[in-house]
Amino acid sequence: MIYLIERHRIPANALTDLLGVIADPKNVLREVQLDSRIVNKMAEVSREDIPDFPDRIIAATDLYFNVPVLSRDG
């Protein structure tokens, strides 16, 4: 998110807002640590299909947890 904030792709307060939501035990969103299991899944994400490194991390996380990705990107 810092990357997206720095590139002015999302509002500057987006990270603070998200951290507040994650801290709420009633919310369904959970923080996921980037670890070797997700890094290993990156081998399944084609650089030709997803060239942007942060997006590849997101895609690998999706593959590992088998959940849909929500994105504004094409």
Secondary structure, DSSP 8 states (H G I E B T S, - for coil): -HHHHHTTSS-TTHHHHHHHHHH-TTSS-------HHHHHHGGGS-TTT--SHHHHHHHHHHHHHT-----S--
